[in-house]
């Protein structure tokens, strides 16, 4: 009796599935690393934009928002002290600009603690925790090496 070779054997299918799985695992690890770096780069760009918005706020109002007013003062006119002199009706930033790529609010302190800056602006990074190293490091405005 002759047998027709019309399909693949179970072993052949399993080998193909294993090869495809290995390729996908290799590509996925490379893509995840690149996506994480892209978010860090976006955070750095957003920090520079927020610095510019804070400078515009200061030009209009004579000073930066207080730490209590925070970055929300760039979106909504603050009501507490110090009361802004000429707050721009359109604001200085959009609501989504005051959150980092991981959905957490950017941190703001005025006056700043680092290198006698007038304000500190930073993100806790991907892990959402203060400090961290390498891919979990904070993204800050006082370390010029971070925001290149």
C-alpha positions in Angstrom: 0.0 0.0 0.0 1.4 3.4 -1.0 1.4 6.3 1.4 0.9 9.9 0.2 3.0 12.7 1.7 0.4 15.3 1.9 1.3 17.0 5.1 3.9 17.7 7.8 4.7 15.4 10.6 4.1 16.4 14.2 7.9 16.6 14.8 8.4 18.9 11.8 5.7 21.3 13.0 7.2 21.3 16.5 10.6 22.2 15.2 9.2 25.1 13.1 7.2 26.4 16.2 10.4 26.2 18.3 12.5 28.1 15.8 9.8 30.8 15.4 9.5 31.0 19.2 13.3 31.5 19.6 13.3 34.2 17.0 10.4 36.0 18.6 12.0 35.9 22.1 15.3 37.3 20.7 13.4 40.1 18.9 11.2 40.9 21.8 14.1 41.4 24.2 15.8 43.8 21.8 12.6 45.8 21.2 11.8 46.1 24.9 15.2 47.6 25.5 14.7 50.1 22.7 11.2 51.1 23.9 12.5 51.7 27.4 15.3 54.0 26.0 12.8 55.8 23.9 10.7 56.6 26.9 13.8 57.9 28.8 14.6 60.1 25.8 11.0 61.4 25.7 11.2 62.2 29.4 14.4 64.2 28.8 12.7 66.2 26.0 9.7 66.9 28.2 11.8 68.1 31.0 13.5 70.6 28.7 10.0 71.8 27.5 8.9 72.2 31.1 12.0 74.2 31.9 11.1 76.5 29.0 7.5 76.8 30.3 8.8 77.6 33.7 11.0 80.4 32.3 7.9 81.8 30.4 6.0 81.7 33.7 8.7 83.6 35.4 8.9 86.2 32.7 5.2 86.9 33.1 4.9 86.6 36.8 8.3 87.7 38.2 9.1 84.4 39.9 8.7 80.6 39.5 5.7 78.8 41.0 6.3 77.7 44.5 6.8 74.0 45.4 3.3 74.0 46.8 1.8 75.4 43.5 3.9 72.9 41.6 3.8 72.3 37.9 0.0 72.5 38.0 0.6 76.3 38.0 1.7 75.9 34.4 -1.7 74.4 33.5 -4.2 76.1 35.8 -3.9 79.6 37.3 -2.7 79.1 40.9 -4.7 80.7 43.7 -2.3 80.5 46.6 0.8 82.5 47.4 2.6 83.8 45.5 -0.3 85.0 43.4 0.8 85.4 39.8 0.9 88.9 38.4 0.1 88.1 34.7 -0.8 84.5 34.4 -1.3 83.6 30.7 -4.9 82.7 30.1 -3.8 79.8 27.8 -1.4 78.4 30.4 2.2 77.5 29.8 1.9 73.7 29.4 -0.8 71.1 28.6 -2.0 68.8 31.3 -0.4 65.7 29.8 3.0 67.5 29.7 3.3 67.5 33.4 3.3 63.7 33.5 6.2 61.5 32.6 6.0 58.8 30.0 5.2 56.2 32.7 2.1 58.2 33.8 3.6 59.7 37.0 3.7 63.4 37.7 7.0 65.2 37.2 8.5 66.3 40.4 9.2 70.0 41.0 11.0 71.9 43.8 11.5 75.6 44.0 14.0 76.7 45.1 16.1 73.7 44.0 18.4 71.7 46.2 20.9 70.7 43.6 23.8 72.8 42.5 22.1 76.0 43.7 19.5 75.9 40.9 16.5 78.0 41.0 14.3 74.9 40.7 14.6 71.1 40.5 12.6 69.3 37.9 12.8 65.5 37.6 11.1 62.1 37.0 11.6 59.1 39.1 12.0 57.1 35.9 10.6 53.8 34.8 10.5 52.2 38.3 8.7 55.2 39.8 11.1 55.1 42.8 13.6 57.8 43.9 17.1 56.9 43.0 17.9 53.9 40.9 20.7 53.0 38.6 21.1 52.4 34.8 17.6 51.9 33.2 15.8 52.8 36.5 17.8 56.0 37.1 15.9 59.2 37.8 15.8 61.7 34.9 16.8 65.1 36.3 17.3 68.7 35.0 20.4 69.4 37.2 22.6 66.7 35.7 23.5 68.0 32.2 24.7 64.6 31.2 21.2 63.2 31.7 19.5 65.7 29.3 21.6 65.6 26.2 
